[in-house]
């Protein structure tokens, strides 16, 4: 007959747990000091350039791009300023996050040809809605045939006016706390205002994505001469200290911050 193990008192259990934790810590510290090369290898982060074979392998083993979305990406890259568009890796990540949280309403600041908006629309259910903001009517019309080809045009709510006006209209219409995901890829001078408005419009558990937060590496300047870089730096600091969200800053494209509203 198996004898039952004696129960430990709470203080004894705590003491035993503390001892085990201390032993594990000491072992790790010993290995770290004795095996410095192993420690350095563990801490190394591999960020291959996007034209490298390793990055191409990454894409070939992970990217699932809708044919219309791929056509729109290639079309966009041919346009002036096309290289500033959201990367396909960023688009797929945001679309998968939208699916994960069962998003139905999305915000997209900075339509351009609609690549990011279409990526979101494809992830939403048939009755979903993407409010996408742009001031230049030309690029969205360039992408519209591909929205139609993907059979997602009915989800696209294009607002041709300054994004702040649209955000204020949505708040005035009582849509605060009703959006599931928001993507900010617009002018940097107003990025802090976009962040605050979008956070108001998101529901708890919603996702706020801010693109180009590394700003071509210019964020490393201690005293940048230009306003755009200072705005990006200030926004990054604001998000870091914002207790209303959980965050991750990812080295995708020119930097992608994900803020999850608490």
C-alpha positions in Angstrom: 0.0 0.0 0.0 1.4 3.4 -1.0 1.8 5.7 2.0 0.5 9.2 1.4 3.1 11.9 1.4 3.0 14.2 4.5 1.6 17.6 3.9 3.9 20.5 4.4 2.8 23.5 6.4 2.5 26.8 4.4 5.8 28.2 5.9 7.6 24.9 5.2 6.3 24.8 1.6 7.4 28.4 1.1 10.8 27.7 2.5 11.2 24.6 0.2 10.1 26.6 -2.8 12.5 29.4 -2.0 15.3 27.0 -1.6 14.6 25.4 -5.0 14.4 28.8 -6.7 17.6 29.8 -5.1 19.3 26.6 -6.3 18.1 27.2 -9.8 19.3 30.8 -9.8 22.7 29.8 -8.4 23.0 27.1 -11.1 22.1 29.6 -13.8 24.6 32.1 -12.5 27.3 29.6 -12.3 26.7 28.4 -15.9 26.5 32.0 -17.1 29.9 32.9 -15.6 31.6 29.6 -16.6 30.2 29.5 -20.1 30.3 33.1 -21.2 30.4 32.2 -24.9 27.2 30.2 -24.5 25.6 33.2 -22.7 26.6 35.5 -25.6 25.2 33.1 -28.1 21.9 33.0 -26.2 21.6 36.8 -26.1 22.5 37.3 -29.8 19.5 38.5 -31.9 19.5 37.7 -35.6 18.0 40.5 -37.8 18.9 39.6 -41.4 18.4 42.3 -44.1 15.2 41.9 -46.1 17.1 41.0 -49.3 19.1 38.2 -47.6 18.5 34.5 -48.4 17.5 33.9 -44.7 14.8 36.6 -44.9 13.6 35.1 -48.2 13.4 31.7 -46.5 11.4 33.3 -43.7 8.9 34.7 -46.1 8.6 31.5 -48.2 7.8 29.5 -45.1 5.4 31.9 -43.5 3.7 34.3 -45.9 0.2 33.4 -47.2 -0.8 36.4 -49.3 -4.1 36.7 -51.0 -3.6 37.0 -54.8 -5.3 40.4 -54.9 -3.3 41.6 -51.9 -0.1 40.5 -53.5 -1.1 42.4 -56.7 -1.8 45.5 -54.7 1.5 45.3 -52.9 3.4 45.0 -56.2 1.4 47.9 -57.7 2.0 50.0 -54.7 5.8 49.5 -54.8 5.8 51.0 -58.3 4.3 54.3 -57.0 6.2 57.3 -55.7 6.6 56.7 -51.9 5.5 53.1 -52.4 8.5 51.8 -50.4 7.0 53.4 -47.3 4.0 51.1 -47.4 3.3 48.4 -44.7 5.4 45.3 -45.3 3.7 42.0 -46.1 5.0 40.5 -42.8 3.4 43.4 -40.8 0.1 43.0 -42.8 -0.1 39.3 -42.1 0.6 39.7 -38.4 -2.1 42.3 -38.0 -4.6 40.3 -40.0 -3.9 37.3 -37.8 -4.3 39.4 -34.7 -7.6 40.6 -36.1 -8.7 37.0 -36.6 -7.5 36.0 -33.1 -9.6 38.7 -31.3 -12.5 38.1 -33.7 -12.4 41.7 -34.9 -15.4 43.2 -36.7 -14.5 46.9 -36.8 -11.1 48.2 -37.8 -9.5 51.7 -38.1 -6.8 52.3 -40.7 -5.0 55.7 -40.7 -3.1 56.3 -43.9 -4.9 54.4 -46.7 -2.5 55.2 -49.6 -3.5 52.4 -52.1 -5.4 50.4 -49.4 -2.9 47.6 -48.8 -3.3 47.6 -45.0 -7.0 48.2 -45.2 -7.5 45.3 -47.6 -5.4 43.0 -45.4 -7.6 43.9 -42.5 -10.8 43.5 -44.5 -9.8 40.0 -45.6 -9.5 39.1 -41.9 -13.0 40.4 -40.9 -16.3 38.5 -41.2 -18.7 39.3 -44.1 -20.4 42.1 -42.1 -17.1 43.7 -41.0 -16.1 47.3 -41.6 -12.8 49.1 -42.1 -12.8 52.8 -41.6 -9.8 54.0 -43.6 -8.5 57.6 -43.7 -6.7 59.4 -46.5 -6.3 63.0 -47.7 -5.2 62.2 -51.2 -7.9 60.7 -53.4 -5.5 59.4 -56.1 -3.8 56.4 -54.5 -7.1 54.8 -53.1 -8.6 54.9 -56.6 -5.5 53.2 -57.9 -6.1 50.3 -55.5 -9.9 50.2 -55.7 -10.1 47.7 -58.6 -8.1 45.2 -56.4 -10.4 45.8 -53.4 -13.2 44.8 -55.8 -11.3 41.8 -57.2 -10.8 40.5 -53.6 -14.6 41.0 -53.1 -13.9 43.2 -50.1 -14.8 46.7 -51.4 -18.1 46.6 -49.5 -16.2 46.5 -46.1 -14.1 49.6 -47.0 -15.4 52.9 -45.5 -13.0 55.4 -47.1 -12.9 58.8 -45.5 -11.2 61.5 -47.7 -10.3 64.1 -45.1 -7.7 64.6 -42.4 -7.7 61.6 -40.1 -8.2 63.7 -36.9 -11.6 64.9 -38.4 -12.7 61.4 -39.0 -11.6 60.2 -35.5 -13.5 63.1 -33.9 -16.6 62.4 -35.9 -16.5 58.8 -34.8 -16.2 59.8 -31.2 -19.0 62.3 -31.6 -21.2 59.6 -33.1 -20.9 57.5 -30.0 -18.5 54.9 -31.4 -16.0 55.1 -28.5 -15.0 51.7 -27.3 -16.5 49.9 -30.3 -13.5 49.2 -32.6 -11.4 46.1 -32.3 -8.2 47.0 -34.0 -6.6 50.3 -35.2 -3.6 50.8 -37.5 -1.7 54.1 -37.4 0.6 54.8 -40.4 0.0 58.5 -41.0 1.9 61.8 -40.6 4.2 61.8 -37.6 3.4 65.4 -36.5 0.0 64.2 -35.2 0.9 60.7 -34.1 0.4 61.4 -30.4 -3.1 62.7 -31.2 -3.9 59.7 -33.4 -2.8 57.4 -30.6 -5.1 59.0 -28.0 -8.1 59.1 -30.3 -7.7 55.6 -31.4 -7.3 54.4 -27.8 -10.6 56.0 -27.0 -12.3 54.3 -30.0 -10.9 50.8 -29.1 -12.7 48.4 -26.9 -10.8 46.8 -23.9 -8.8 44.0 -25.4 -8.5 45.9 -28.7 -5.2 46.2 -30.6 -3.5 49.5 -31.6 -0.7 49.1 -34.1 1.7 52.0 -34.8 4.0 51.7 -37.7 7.4 53.2 -38.5 8.3 53.8 -34.9 12.1 53.3 -35.5 12.0 56.0 -38.2 14.9 54.7 -40.2 17.0 54.7 -37.1 16.7 58.4 -36.5 15.1 57.8 -33.1 18.6 57.1 -31.8 19.6 60.8 -32.2 19.8 62.5 -28.8 18.7 65.8 -30.2 17.1 65.4 -33.6 16.8 68.6 -35.6 13.5 67.7 -37.3 10.0 67.7 -35.8 9.0 64.3 -37.2 11.8 62.4 -35.4 11.1 64.2 -32.2 7.4 63.3 -32.5 8.2 59.6 -33.0 10.6 59.6 -30.0 8.0 61.3 -27.8 5.3 58.8 -28.9 7.5 55.9 -28.1 8.2 57.2 -24.7 4.5 57.9 -24.1 3.5 54.4 -25.1 6.2 52.9 -22.9 4.8 54.6 -19.8 1.1 54.2 -20.6 -0.5 52.1 -18.0 -3.6 51.7 -20.1 -1.9 49.3 -22.5 0.4 46.2 -22.7 3.0 46.7 -25.4 5.5 45.1 -27.7 7.8 47.0 -30.1 8.8 44.6 -32.9 11.7 45.0 -35.4 9.4 44.4 -38.5 9.8 46.9 -41.3 10.7 50.2 -39.9 9.4 49.2 -36.5 6.0 48.1 -35.3 4.5 48.9 -31.9 1.6 46.8 -30.7 -0.4 48.2 -27.8 -3.1 46.0 -26.3 -5.8 48.1 -24.5 -6.4 46.9 -20.9 
